[in-house]
């Protein structure tokens, strides 16, 4: 058994108990459990001799400075510590915990490179329906207008940050230093590919582009028993017809995934023809042209269905992120590190969005995936294998050695 892999897994499971909900792992941006997570990780960082701070959007950051005195640049490692509601114990958090394991490795190996570890405060977009708040600030892409966004309780991002006890006036200082040599994120795959191929790890080549929209279909609420079918303006029926189109287009388009994951029906009563429906749409593809064409087609379908049924359609684009390639040089180092650690050199795109896609706009970026048993993620049943966690640390060590030699 690997002592460090076992320790990392236990640490992730411990952090999973730091939650807004007893018995479930729910940790939204800067809610009360963040204080517990920050305290735990800060203690670990300080034990490694790292200088620790919390930046203007709640990212916890620890800097380890090489004792060699030769390094003038730093590598940034990290991932996020927020979760989806009733999420798993390893999504995001494992990348932070393993980053600290690699700092320990760098100390032991006396590597001549400084390492900053960032526990990003927000990636999932759950609390404010807006993702990557943490990494946007580090990448210098946080627009101050975002401070006005509100959660379901009417709390703004600005108020959430202030309530957490953070100084908003230092937002510009959150941007990563220009001397950073790159960013590396270790993450569970959150899919079935590595397991299907019997592999522990893979280098990520790119992160697919994604578009997220909110839509509202408005008809007319009426009595379910007295309103004839031909006279109905049923928002649910129209939505169901459109959702079938979404699934059909995705099935027929190679590599495209399209999801309607959220629906709110009004008035949501069993004996009332629905007056309106709020829906979400999430569309992803590695090629931006294919994705954007699909979104345009789906909106045309929605408009045609609404017009034919005498309904009103409104939509709002919440996110439109292009496909992001990982840095070729760092990815080559990662692929070499996988082989040097004794594993097949597997590379693959990521179908999920990650902080790496934001950081890649600021600096050279690479990612390492490790196997997700059953492909289960964003779920309490999310798990990892001890041998895969050990594999990720071994690959990370080889990567650090190659990078240190290249920049030293």
Secondary structure, DSSP 8 states (H G I E B T S, - for coil): --HHHHHHHHHHHHHHTS-SBTTB----TT-THHHHHHHHHHHHHHHTT-EEEE-TT--EEEEE--TTS----EEEEEEE----TT--SSTTHHHHHHHHHHHHHHHHHT-S-EEEEEEES--S--SSS---HHHHHHTT---GGGGG-B-TTS-BHHHHHHHTT--GGGGGGGS--TTEEEEEEEEE--SSHHHHTT-SEEEEEEE-EEEEEEEEEE---EETTTS-GGG---HHHHHHHHHHHHHHHHHHSTT-EEE---EEEES--TTEE--EEEEEEEEEESSHHHHHHHHHHHHHHHHHHHHHHT-EEEEEEEEEE--EE--HHHHHHHHHHHHHTTS---EEEESS--HHHHHTTTS-EEEEEE--GGG--SSTT----HHHHHHHHHHHHHHHHHHHHHH-
